Amino acid sequence: MTRTVVALVLLVAFTAAGFGWRTVVQVRRHGDTGWRFSRTGPDRIVGPALVLAFALLAAGPVLALVSGDPGPGGAATAVAGTLLATGAGVLTVVAQVQMGASWRIGVEAGERTDLVTGGLFGHVRNPIFTGMVLFAAGLALLVPHPATLLGAALALATIEAQVRLVEEPNLIAVHGEAYRRWAARTGRFLPGLGRL
């Protein structure tokens, strides 16, 4: 299989597992999709920007497949990108499962869910977003087309904005001191880095 086909297969699998399957599980177990869309504040810009980032991540392999040029890189970068994207997909899904009923896409002001601090969340506050960024990086290694590289950079920027401008202020407002204590001992995206 070519690098571009592998990238597209990984992207479809990541999207199906991370968004489709997780949404179905959420509805079956909790009677709610878990999807929240805000029309105010930074979330109204950050959410669509993240969708654009993933559209660019998909466009890169498609354009590379059509042109027959996946970009620079050889077998080593293809294997590294495949392993990184696959591991990141597993990380994302495991973290989503560990969130249980608290899993959400987006934020609804004033909504109260349990603060999940165990499992992966005992080490990193945002392992789902960590997985998403690593997945984007894996795709960029696999198919370093300009669209894929731009998509990976936009994914990183929008996830940073989502966490810092939307998620963290909301969690502080909802969970107060409990969130502050947890954030003081766990990293934002990597263990030990970005503690509050």
Secondary structure, DSSP 8 states (H G I E B T S, - for coil): --HHHHHHHHHHHHHIIIIIIHHHHHHHHHSS--B---SSSTHHHHHHHHHHHHHHHHHHHHHHHHHT---S--HHHHHHHHHHHHHHHHHHHHHHHHHGGG--BS--TT-------SGGGGTBS-HHHHHHHHHHHHHHHH---HHHHHHHHHHHHHHHHIIIIIIHHHHHHHHHHHHHHHHHHSBSSBTTBS--
